[in-house]
Amino acid sequence: MGQAVGWAAGFLLIVSYVIDYFSTLWNFLKPLQPLSIFDYYDPPTALAHGTIPTTNLLVLLGLAILASIAGLLVFERRSSELARTGYRVDSHGAWCNDS
């Protein structure tokens, strides 16, 4: 499951970057630009004006919270699957098999 999540996240980042980059070149992609995470990550604007637009901050913060929750759910699922199969965490924090 973890590898599938990694591939999905990587794919979404690449698609997001392609949309953000090519929407400046091709007008038919312009309506998709707000779907790109890179549309909200704009360091030059923050440096030039000394502030971060509220919308950009809220979108990036919301995505960070969603990603953290998804990561926690995947980790908890993995931990409970390992515990059901007889694995446990030893005193060093490593997984070991009791059998």
Jmol script that loads the backbone (N, CA, C; Angstrom):
load data "model"
ATOM      1  N   MET A   1       0.826  -1.200   0.000  1.00  0.00           N
ATOM      2  CA  MET A   1       0.000   0.000   0.000  1.00  0.00           C
ATOM      3  C   MET A   1       0.863   1.254   0.000  1.00  0.00           C
ATOM      4  N   GLY A   2       1.939   1.251   0.773  1.00  0.00           N
ATOM      5  CA  GLY A   2       2.789   2.433   0.882  1.00  0.00           C
ATOM      6  C   GLY A   2       3.414   2.831  -0.439  1.00  0.00           C
ATOM      7  N   GLN A   3       3.851   1.829  -1.214  1.00  0.00           N
ATOM      8  CA  GLN A   3       4.461   2.127  -2.498  1.00  0.00           C
ATOM      9  C   GLN A   3       3.423   2.702  -3.466  1.00  0.00           C
ATOM     10  N   ALA A   4       2.207   2.204  -3.417  1.00  0.00           N
ATOM     11  CA  ALA A   4       1.141   2.728  -4.277  1.00  0.00           C
ATOM     12  C   ALA A   4       0.830   4.180  -3.928  1.00  0.00           C
ATOM     13  N   VAL A   5       0.830   4.492  -2.642  1.00  0.00           N
ATOM     14  CA  VAL A   5       0.587   5.867  -2.213  1.00  0.00           C
ATOM     15  C   VAL A   5       1.715   6.771  -2.704  1.00  0.00           C
ATOM     16  N   GLY A   6       2.942   6.284  -2.628  1.00  0.00           N
ATOM     17  CA  GLY A   6       4.087   7.056  -3.106  1.00  0.00           C
ATOM     18  C   GLY A   6       4.012   7.339  -4.592  1.00  0.00           C
ATOM     19  N   TRP A   7       3.657   6.314  -5.370  1.00  0.00           N
ATOM     20  CA  TRP A   7       3.511   6.501  -6.812  1.00  0.00           C
ATOM     21  C   TRP A   7       2.381   7.476  -7.135  1.00  0.00           C
ATOM     22  N   ALA A   8       1.278   7.363  -6.426  1.00  0.00           N
ATOM     23  CA  ALA A   8       0.143   8.262  -6.663  1.00  0.00           C
ATOM     24  C   ALA A   8       0.524   9.699  -6.334  1.00  0.00           C
ATOM     25  N   ALA A   9       1.215   9.901  -5.218  1.00  0.00           N
ATOM     26  CA  ALA A   9       1.634  11.257  -4.832  1.00  0.00           C
ATOM     27  C   ALA A   9       2.608  11.828  -5.852  1.00  0.00           C
ATOM     28  N   GLY A  10       3.551  11.019  -6.301  1.00  0.00           N
ATOM     29  CA  GLY A  10       4.501  11.476  -7.313  1.00  0.00           C
ATOM     30  C   GLY A  10       3.814  11.836  -8.616  1.00  0.00           C
ATOM     31  N   PHE A  11       2.869  10.998  -9.028  1.00  0.00           N
ATOM     32  CA  PHE A  11       2.115  11.267 -10.251  1.00  0.00           C
ATOM     33  C   PHE A  11       1.337  12.580 -10.138  1.00  0.00           C
ATOM     34  N   LEU A  12       0.680  12.789  -8.997  1.00  0.00           N
ATOM     35  CA  LEU A  12      -0.086  14.024  -8.806  1.00  0.00           C
ATOM     36  C   LEU A  12       0.817  15.259  -8.812  1.00  0.00           C
ATOM     37  N   LEU A  13       2.009  15.146  -8.227  1.00  0.00           N
ATOM     38  CA  LEU A  13       2.934  16.274  -8.248  1.00  0.00           C
ATOM     39  C   LEU A  13       3.418  16.585  -9.659  1.00  0.00           C
ATOM     40  N   ILE A  14       3.703  15.545 -10.435  1.00  0.00           N
ATOM     41  CA  ILE A  14       4.151  15.761 -11.811  1.00  0.00           C
ATOM     42  C   ILE A  14       3.039  16.386 -12.649  1.00  0.00           C
ATOM     43  N   VAL A  15       1.827  15.865 -12.527  1.00  0.00           N
ATOM     44  CA  VAL A  15       0.694  16.431 -13.269  1.00  0.00           C
ATOM     45  C   VAL A  15       0.456  17.877 -12.843  1.00  0.00           C
ATOM     46  N   SER A  16       0.567  18.141 -11.561  1.00  0.00           N
ATOM     47  CA  SER A  16       0.382  19.495 -11.046  1.00  0.00           C
ATOM     48  C   SER A  16       1.433  20.451 -11.617  1.00  0.00           C
ATOM     49  N   TYR A  17       2.675  19.992 -11.685  1.00  0.00           N
ATOM     50  CA  TYR A  17       3.744  20.819 -12.240  1.00  0.00           C
ATOM     51  C   TYR A  17       3.531  21.078 -13.726  1.00  0.00           C
ATOM     52  N   VAL A  18       3.147  20.035 -14.465  1.00  0.00           N
ATOM     53  CA  VAL A  18       2.910  20.176 -15.908  1.00  0.00           C
ATOM     54  C   VAL A  18       1.776  21.171 -16.159  1.00  0.00           C
ATOM     55  N   ILE A  19       0.712  21.068 -15.384  1.00  0.00           N
ATOM     56  CA  ILE A  19      -0.408  22.010 -15.539  1.00  0.00           C
ATOM     57  C   ILE A  19       0.057  23.429 -15.248  1.00  0.00           C
ATOM     58  N   ASP A  20       0.807  23.616 -14.165  1.00  0.00           N
ATOM     59  CA  ASP A  20       1.256  24.960 -13.800  1.00  0.00           C
ATOM     60  C   ASP A  20       2.198  25.539 -14.851  1.00  0.00           C
ATOM     61  N   TYR A  21       3.135  24.752 -15.330  1.00  0.00           N
ATOM     62  CA  TYR A  21       4.118  25.238 -16.291  1.00  0.00           C
ATOM     63  C   TYR A  21       3.492  25.529 -17.650  1.00  0.00           C
ATOM     64  N   PHE A  22       2.747  24.560 -18.175  1.00  0.00           N
ATOM     65  CA  PHE A  22       2.212  24.714 -19.520  1.00  0.00           C
ATOM     66  C   PHE A  22       0.984  25.617 -19.592  1.00  0.00           C
ATOM     67  N   SER A  23       0.349  25.910 -18.471  1.00  0.00           N
ATOM     68  CA  SER A  23      -0.791  26.829 -18.516  1.00  0.00           C
ATOM     69  C   SER A  23      -0.349  28.249 -18.834  1.00  0.00           C
ATOM     70  N   THR A  24       0.920  28.551 -18.611  1.00  0.00           N
ATOM     71  CA  THR A  24       1.434  29.872 -19.004  1.00  0.00           C
ATOM     72  C   THR A  24       1.718  29.922 -20.504  1.00  0.00           C
ATOM     73  N   LEU A  25       1.857  28.755 -21.144  1.00  0.00           N
ATOM     74  CA  LEU A  25       2.154  28.700 -22.574  1.00  0.00           C
ATOM     75  C   LEU A  25       0.930  28.434 -23.433  1.00  0.00           C
ATOM     76  N   TRP A  26       0.023  27.599 -22.930  1.00  0.00           N
ATOM     77  CA  TRP A  26      -1.148  27.196 -23.694  1.00  0.00           C
ATOM     78  C   TRP A  26      -2.409  27.664 -22.982  1.00  0.00           C
ATOM     79  N   ASN A  27      -3.208  28.445 -23.682  1.00  0.00           N
ATOM     80  CA  ASN A  27      -4.412  29.024 -23.081  1.00  0.00           C
ATOM     81  C   ASN A  27      -5.466  27.984 -22.693  1.00  0.00           C
ATOM     82  N   PHE A  28      -5.513  26.837 -23.397  1.00  0.00           N
ATOM     83  CA  PHE A  28      -6.551  25.859 -23.068  1.00  0.00           C
ATOM     84  C   PHE A  28      -6.310  25.207 -21.695  1.00  0.00           C
ATOM     85  N   LEU A  29      -5.101  25.325 -21.150  1.00  0.00           N
ATOM     86  CA  LEU A  29      -4.825  24.796 -19.813  1.00  0.00           C
ATOM     87  C   LEU A  29      -5.051  25.836 -18.712  1.00  0.00           C
ATOM     88  N   LYS A  30      -5.266  27.078 -19.088  1.00  0.00           N
ATOM     89  CA  LYS A  30      -5.435  28.159 -18.106  1.00  0.00           C
ATOM     90  C   LYS A  30      -6.534  27.870 -17.077  1.00  0.00           C
ATOM     91  N   PRO A  31      -7.707  27.323 -17.466  1.00  0.00           N
ATOM     92  CA  PRO A  31      -8.740  27.037 -16.463  1.00  0.00           C
ATOM     93  C   PRO A  31      -8.323  25.970 -15.438  1.00  0.00           C
ATOM     94  N   LEU A  32      -7.333  25.132 -15.772  1.00  0.00           N
ATOM     95  CA  LEU A  32      -6.886  24.088 -14.851  1.00  0.00           C
ATOM     96  C   LEU A  32      -5.823  24.575 -13.860  1.00  0.00           C
ATOM     97  N   GLN A  33      -5.302  25.762 -14.078  1.00  0.00           N
ATOM     98  CA  GLN A  33      -4.211  26.258 -13.244  1.00  0.00           C
ATOM     99  C   GLN A  33      -4.531  26.282 -11.743  1.00  0.00           C
ATOM    100  N   PRO A  34      -5.745  26.640 -11.308  1.00  0.00           N
ATOM    101  CA  PRO A  34      -6.026  26.599  -9.862  1.00  0.00           C
ATOM    102  C   PRO A  34      -5.996  25.189  -9.264  1.00  0.00           C
ATOM    103  N   LEU A  35      -6.003  24.137 -10.099  1.00  0.00           N
ATOM    104  CA  LEU A  35      -5.914  22.780  -9.593  1.00  0.00           C
ATOM    105  C   LEU A  35      -4.473  22.378  -9.265  1.00  0.00           C
ATOM    106  N   SER A  36      -3.517  23.191  -9.680  1.00  0.00           N
ATOM    107  CA  SER A  36      -2.109  22.887  -9.449  1.00  0.00           C
ATOM    108  C   SER A  36      -1.656  23.429  -8.097  1.00  0.00           C
ATOM    109  N   ILE A  37      -0.962  22.591  -7.317  1.00  0.00           N
ATOM    110  CA  ILE A  37      -0.432  23.035  -6.026  1.00  0.00           C
ATOM    111  C   ILE A  37       0.612  24.137  -6.236  1.00  0.00           C
ATOM    112  N   PHE A  38       1.296  24.110  -7.372  1.00  0.00           N
ATOM    113  CA  PHE A  38       2.332  25.097  -7.647  1.00  0.00           C
ATOM    114  C   PHE A  38       1.753  26.474  -7.962  1.00  0.00           C
ATOM    115  N   ASP A  39       0.478  26.549  -8.231  1.00  0.00           N
ATOM    116  CA  ASP A  39      -0.183  27.841  -8.419  1.00  0.00           C
ATOM    117  C   ASP A  39      -0.237  28.602  -7.085  1.00  0.00           C
ATOM    118  N   TYR A  40      -0.256  27.879  -5.985  1.00  0.00           N
ATOM    119  CA  TYR A  40      -0.359  28.482  -4.657  1.00  0.00           C
ATOM    120  C   TYR A  40       0.994  28.639  -3.974  1.00  0.00           C
ATOM    121  N   TYR A  41       2.005  27.934  -4.453  1.00  0.00           N
ATOM    122  CA  TYR A  41       3.359  28.043  -3.910  1.00  0.00           C
ATOM    123  C   TYR A  41       4.111  29.055  -4.765  1.00  0.00           C
ATOM    124  N   ASP A  42       4.255  30.276  -4.253  1.00  0.00           N
ATOM    125  CA  ASP A  42       4.809  31.376  -5.045  1.00  0.00           C
ATOM    126  C   ASP A  42       5.812  32.190  -4.217  1.00  0.00           C
ATOM    127  N   PRO A  43       7.028  31.676  -4.020  1.00  0.00           N
ATOM    128  CA  PRO A  43       8.021  32.395  -3.218  1.00  0.00           C
ATOM    129  C   PRO A  43       8.373  33.794  -3.724  1.00  0.00           C
ATOM    130  N   PRO A  44       8.482  34.034  -5.049  1.00  0.00           N
ATOM    131  CA  PRO A  44       8.834  35.388  -5.479  1.00  0.00           C
ATOM    132  C   PRO A  44       7.836  36.451  -5.015  1.00  0.00           C
ATOM    133  N   THR A  45       6.556  36.129  -5.017  1.00  0.00           N
ATOM    134  CA  THR A  45       5.551  37.082  -4.551  1.00  0.00           C
ATOM    135  C   THR A  45       5.725  37.355  -3.068  1.00  0.00           C
ATOM    136  N   ALA A  46       5.996  36.319  -2.302  1.00  0.00           N
ATOM    137  CA  ALA A  46       6.199  36.489  -0.855  1.00  0.00           C
ATOM    138  C   ALA A  46       7.430  37.345  -0.586  1.00  0.00           C
ATOM    139  N   LEU A  47       8.492  37.127  -1.341  1.00  0.00           N
ATOM    140  CA  LEU A  47       9.710  37.923  -1.140  1.00  0.00           C
ATOM    141  C   LEU A  47       9.534  39.364  -1.598  1.00  0.00           C
ATOM    142  N   ALA A  48       8.837  39.564  -2.699  1.00  0.00           N
ATOM    143  CA  ALA A  48       8.664  40.920  -3.238  1.00  0.00           C
ATOM    144  C   ALA A  48       7.757  41.775  -2.372  1.00  0.00           C
ATOM    145  N   HIS A  49       6.694  41.186  -1.821  1.00  0.00           N
ATOM    146  CA  HIS A  49       5.705  41.949  -1.067  1.00  0.00           C
ATOM    147  C   HIS A  49       5.821  41.764   0.440  1.00  0.00           C
ATOM    148  N   GLY A  50       6.580  40.784   0.874  1.00  0.00           N
ATOM    149  CA  GLY A  50       6.751  40.555   2.300  1.00  0.00           C
ATOM    150  C   GLY A  50       5.576  39.877   2.970  1.00  0.00           C
ATOM    151  N   THR A  51       4.606  39.431   2.198  1.00  0.00           N
ATOM    152  CA  THR A  51       3.443  38.728   2.752  1.00  0.00           C
ATOM    153  C   THR A  51       3.098  37.536   1.858  1.00  0.00           C
ATOM    154  N   ILE A  52       2.350  36.621   2.433  1.00  0.00           N
ATOM    155  CA  ILE A  52       1.846  35.473   1.687  1.00  0.00           C
ATOM    156  C   ILE A  52       0.345  35.665   1.542  1.00  0.00           C
ATOM    157  N   PRO A  53      -0.184  35.593   0.314  1.00  0.00           N
ATOM    158  CA  PRO A  53      -1.635  35.734   0.150  1.00  0.00           C
ATOM    159  C   PRO A  53      -2.387  34.710   1.007  1.00  0.00           C
ATOM    160  N   THR A  54      -3.452  35.154   1.638  1.00  0.00           N
ATOM    161  CA  THR A  54      -4.219  34.309   2.555  1.00  0.00           C
ATOM    162  C   THR A  54      -4.742  33.048   1.869  1.00  0.00           C
ATOM    163  N   THR A  55      -5.231  33.189   0.656  1.00  0.00           N
ATOM    164  CA  THR A  55      -5.750  32.029  -0.079  1.00  0.00           C
ATOM    165  C   THR A  55      -4.657  30.985  -0.263  1.00  0.00           C
ATOM    166  N   ASN A  56      -3.468  31.442  -0.689  1.00  0.00           N
ATOM    167  CA  ASN A  56      -2.362  30.506  -0.897  1.00  0.00           C
ATOM    168  C   ASN A  56      -2.000  29.798   0.404  1.00  0.00           C
ATOM    169  N   LEU A  57      -1.948  30.536   1.488  1.00  0.00           N
ATOM    170  CA  LEU A  57      -1.608  29.960   2.783  1.00  0.00           C
ATOM    171  C   LEU A  57      -2.638  28.925   3.212  1.00  0.00           C
ATOM    172  N   LEU A  58      -3.910  29.243   3.056  1.00  0.00           N
ATOM    173  CA  LEU A  58      -4.963  28.316   3.474  1.00  0.00           C
ATOM    174  C   LEU A  58      -4.985  27.041   2.630  1.00  0.00           C
ATOM    175  N   VAL A  59      -4.775  27.185   1.320  1.00  0.00           N
ATOM    176  CA  VAL A  59      -4.767  26.010   0.448  1.00  0.00           C
ATOM    177  C   VAL A  59      -3.590  25.106   0.802  1.00  0.00           C
ATOM    178  N   LEU A  60      -2.398  25.672   0.953  1.00  0.00           N
ATOM    179  CA  LEU A  60      -1.224  24.864   1.273  1.00  0.00           C
ATOM    180  C   LEU A  60      -1.328  24.244   2.663  1.00  0.00           C
ATOM    181  N   LEU A  61      -1.871  24.990   3.613  1.00  0.00           N
ATOM    182  CA  LEU A  61      -2.064  24.450   4.961  1.00  0.00           C
ATOM    183  C   LEU A  61      -3.091  23.311   4.946  1.00  0.00           C
ATOM    184  N   GLY A  62      -4.170  23.486   4.208  1.00  0.00           N
ATOM    185  CA  GLY A  62      -5.178  22.434   4.091  1.00  0.00           C
ATOM    186  C   GLY A  62      -4.613  21.173   3.458  1.00  0.00           C
ATOM    187  N   LEU A  63      -3.804  21.322   2.414  1.00  0.00           N
ATOM    188  CA  LEU A  63      -3.171  20.165   1.788  1.00  0.00           C
ATOM    189  C   LEU A  63      -2.196  19.474   2.732  1.00  0.00           C
ATOM    190  N   ALA A  64      -1.466  20.253   3.519  1.00  0.00           N
ATOM    191  CA  ALA A  64      -0.535  19.680   4.495  1.00  0.00           C
ATOM    192  C   ALA A  64      -1.290  18.875   5.553  1.00  0.00           C
ATOM    193  N   ILE A  65      -2.418  19.394   6.006  1.00  0.00           N
ATOM    194  CA  ILE A  65      -3.226  18.678   7.004  1.00  0.00           C
ATOM    195  C   ILE A  65      -3.787  17.385   6.411  1.00  0.00           C
ATOM    196  N   LEU A  66      -4.316  17.462   5.180  1.00  0.00           N
ATOM    197  CA  LEU A  66      -4.846  16.259   4.527  1.00  0.00           C
ATOM    198  C   LEU A  66      -3.760  15.208   4.307  1.00  0.00           C
ATOM    199  N   ALA A  67      -2.575  15.643   3.885  1.00  0.00           N
ATOM    200  CA  ALA A  67      -1.476  14.703   3.668  1.00  0.00           C
ATOM    201  C   ALA A  67      -1.024  14.072   4.976  1.00  0.00           C
ATOM    202  N   SER A  68      -1.012  14.854   6.051  1.00  0.00           N
ATOM    203  CA  SER A  68      -0.634  14.313   7.361  1.00  0.00           C
ATOM    204  C   SER A  68      -1.639  13.275   7.848  1.00  0.00           C
ATOM    205  N   ILE A  69      -2.918  13.555   7.667  1.00  0.00           N
ATOM    206  CA  ILE A  69      -3.954  12.604   8.070  1.00  0.00           C
ATOM    207  C   ILE A  69      -3.857  11.327   7.234  1.00  0.00           C
ATOM    208  N   ALA A  70      -3.659  11.471   5.930  1.00  0.00           N
ATOM    209  CA  ALA A  70      -3.524  10.291   5.066  1.00  0.00           C
ATOM    210  C   ALA A  70      -2.301   9.472   5.462  1.00  0.00           C
ATOM    211  N   GLY A  71      -1.192  10.129   5.747  1.00  0.00           N
ATOM    212  CA  GLY A  71       0.004   9.411   6.179  1.00  0.00           C
ATOM    213  C   GLY A  71      -0.205   8.684   7.483  1.00  0.00           C
ATOM    214  N   LEU A  72      -0.901   9.314   8.405  1.00  0.00           N
ATOM    215  CA  LEU A  72      -1.193   8.683   9.688  1.00  0.00           C
ATOM    216  C   LEU A  72      -2.074   7.443   9.503  1.00  0.00           C
ATOM    217  N   LEU A  73      -3.080   7.550   8.651  1.00  0.00           N
ATOM    218  CA  LEU A  73      -3.963   6.412   8.399  1.00  0.00           C
ATOM    219  C   LEU A  73      -3.215   5.242   7.763  1.00  0.00           C
ATOM    220  N   VAL A  74      -2.350   5.534   6.800  1.00  0.00           N
ATOM    221  CA  VAL A  74      -1.573   4.470   6.153  1.00  0.00           C
ATOM    222  C   VAL A  74      -0.628   3.837   7.163  1.00  0.00           C
ATOM    223  N   PHE A  75       0.023   4.660   7.987  1.00  0.00           N
ATOM    224  CA  PHE A  75       0.947   4.134   8.990  1.00  0.00           C
ATOM    225  C   PHE A  75       0.218   3.274  10.016  1.00  0.00           C
ATOM    226  N   GLU A  76      -0.924   3.741  10.490  1.00  0.00           N
ATOM    227  CA  GLU A  76      -1.692   2.976  11.473  1.00  0.00           C
ATOM    228  C   GLU A  76      -2.151   1.643  10.888  1.00  0.00           C
ATOM    229  N   ARG A  77      -2.583   1.661   9.644  1.00  0.00           N
ATOM    230  CA  ARG A  77      -3.031   0.418   8.994  1.00  0.00           C
ATOM    231  C   ARG A  77      -1.872  -0.563   8.877  1.00  0.00           C
ATOM    232  N   ARG A  78      -0.711  -0.055   8.488  1.00  0.00           N
ATOM    233  CA  ARG A  78       0.465  -0.914   8.351  1.00  0.00           C
ATOM    234  C   ARG A  78       0.876  -1.477   9.701  1.00  0.00           C
ATOM    235  N   SER A  79       0.863  -0.642  10.729  1.00  0.00           N
ATOM    236  CA  SER A  79       1.254  -1.092  12.064  1.00  0.00           C
ATOM    237  C   SER A  79       0.314  -2.162  12.584  1.00  0.00           C
ATOM    238  N   SER A  80      -0.994  -1.975  12.383  1.00  0.00           N
ATOM    239  CA  SER A  80      -1.945  -2.963  12.896  1.00  0.00           C
ATOM    240  C   SER A  80      -1.847  -4.270  12.114  1.00  0.00           C
ATOM    241  N   GLU A  81      -1.556  -4.216  10.796  1.00  0.00           N
ATOM    242  CA  GLU A  81      -1.372  -5.436  10.012  1.00  0.00           C
ATOM    243  C   GLU A  81      -0.152  -6.207  10.496  1.00  0.00           C
ATOM    244  N   LEU A  82       0.932  -5.502  10.786  1.00  0.00           N
ATOM    245  CA  LEU A  82       2.133  -6.167  11.283  1.00  0.00           C
ATOM    246  C   LEU A  82       1.892  -6.771  12.660  1.00  0.00           C
ATOM    247  N   ALA A  83       1.157  -6.080  13.511  1.00  0.00           N
ATOM    248  CA  ALA A  83       0.878  -6.592  14.854  1.00  0.00           C
ATOM    249  C   ALA A  83       0.023  -7.853  14.781  1.00  0.00           C
ATOM    250  N   ARG A  84      -0.933  -7.896  13.853  1.00  0.00           N
ATOM    251  CA  ARG A  84      -1.788  -9.089  13.702  1.00  0.00           C
ATOM    252  C   ARG A  84      -1.001 -10.302  13.230  1.00  0.00           C
ATOM    253  N   THR A  85       0.083 -10.081  12.504  1.00  0.00           N
ATOM    254  CA  THR A  85       0.870 -11.198  11.979  1.00  0.00           C
ATOM    255  C   THR A  85       1.976 -11.627  12.925  1.00  0.00           C
ATOM    256  N   GLY A  86       2.003 -11.101  14.140  1.00  0.00           N
ATOM    257  CA  GLY A  86       2.974 -11.537  15.130  1.00  0.00           C
ATOM    258  C   GLY A  86       4.190 -10.655  15.254  1.00  0.00           C
ATOM    259  N   TYR A  87       4.232  -9.553  14.558  1.00  0.00           N
ATOM    260  CA  TYR A  87       5.363  -8.644  14.675  1.00  0.00           C
ATOM    261  C   TYR A  87       5.111  -7.669  15.813  1.00  0.00           C
ATOM    262  N   ARG A  88       6.196  -7.204  16.415  1.00  0.00           N
ATOM    263  CA  ARG A  88       6.095  -6.204  17.472  1.00  0.00           C
ATOM    264  C   ARG A  88       7.305  -5.290  17.379  1.00  0.00           C
ATOM    265  N   VAL A  89       7.250  -4.185  18.073  1.00  0.00           N
ATOM    266  CA  VAL A  89       8.367  -3.245  18.113  1.00  0.00           C
ATOM    267  C   VAL A  89       9.216  -3.585  19.331  1.00  0.00           C
ATOM    268  N   ASP A  90      10.521  -3.788  19.102  1.00  0.00           N
ATOM    269  CA  ASP A  90      11.397  -4.109  20.233  1.00  0.00           C
ATOM    270  C   ASP A  90      11.847  -2.833  20.939  1.00  0.00           C
ATOM    271  N   SER A  91      12.736  -2.959  21.908  1.00  0.00           N
ATOM    272  CA  SER A  91      13.165  -1.813  22.718  1.00  0.00           C
ATOM    273  C   SER A  91      13.964  -0.788  21.916  1.00  0.00           C
ATOM    274  N   HIS A  92      14.442  -1.161  20.726  1.00  0.00           N
ATOM    275  CA  HIS A  92      15.201  -0.242  19.868  1.00  0.00           C
ATOM    276  C   HIS A  92      14.323   0.418  18.816  1.00  0.00           C
ATOM    277  N   GLY A  93      13.042   0.093  18.806  1.00  0.00           N
ATOM    278  CA  GLY A  93      12.119   0.676  17.836  1.00  0.00           C
ATOM    279  C   GLY A  93      12.055  -0.064  16.524  1.00  0.00           C
ATOM    280  N   ALA A  94      12.654  -1.256  16.438  1.00  0.00           N
ATOM    281  CA  ALA A  94      12.646  -2.042  15.216  1.00  0.00           C
ATOM    282  C   ALA A  94      11.553  -3.112  15.283  1.00  0.00           C
ATOM    283  N   TRP A  95      11.008  -3.472  14.116  1.00  0.00           N
ATOM    284  CA  TRP A  95      10.009  -4.537  14.067  1.00  0.00           C
ATOM    285  C   TRP A  95      10.708  -5.882  14.155  1.00  0.00           C
ATOM    286  N   CYS A  96      10.191  -6.776  14.978  1.00  0.00           N
ATOM    287  CA  CYS A  96      10.738  -8.134  15.067  1.00  0.00           C
ATOM    288  C   CYS A  96       9.570  -9.109  15.174  1.00  0.00           C
ATOM    289  N   ASN A  97       9.838 -10.354  14.775  1.00  0.00           N
ATOM    290  CA  ASN A  97       8.819 -11.392  14.764  1.00  0.00           C
ATOM    291  C   ASN A  97       8.970 -12.251  16.014  1.00  0.00           C
ATOM    292  N   ASP A  98       7.881 -12.448  16.744  1.00  0.00           N
ATOM    293  CA  ASP A  98       7.929 -13.240  17.969  1.00  0.00           C
ATOM    294  C   ASP A  98       8.038 -14.730  17.706  1.00  0.00           C
ATOM    295  N   SER A  99       7.679 -15.171  16.516  1.00  0.00           N
ATOM    296  CA  SER A  99       7.660 -16.613  16.270  1.00  0.00           C
ATOM    297  C   SER A  99       9.013 -17.151  15.896  1.00  0.00           C
TER     298      SER A  99
END
end "model"
wireframe off; spacefill off
backbone 0.3
color backbone group
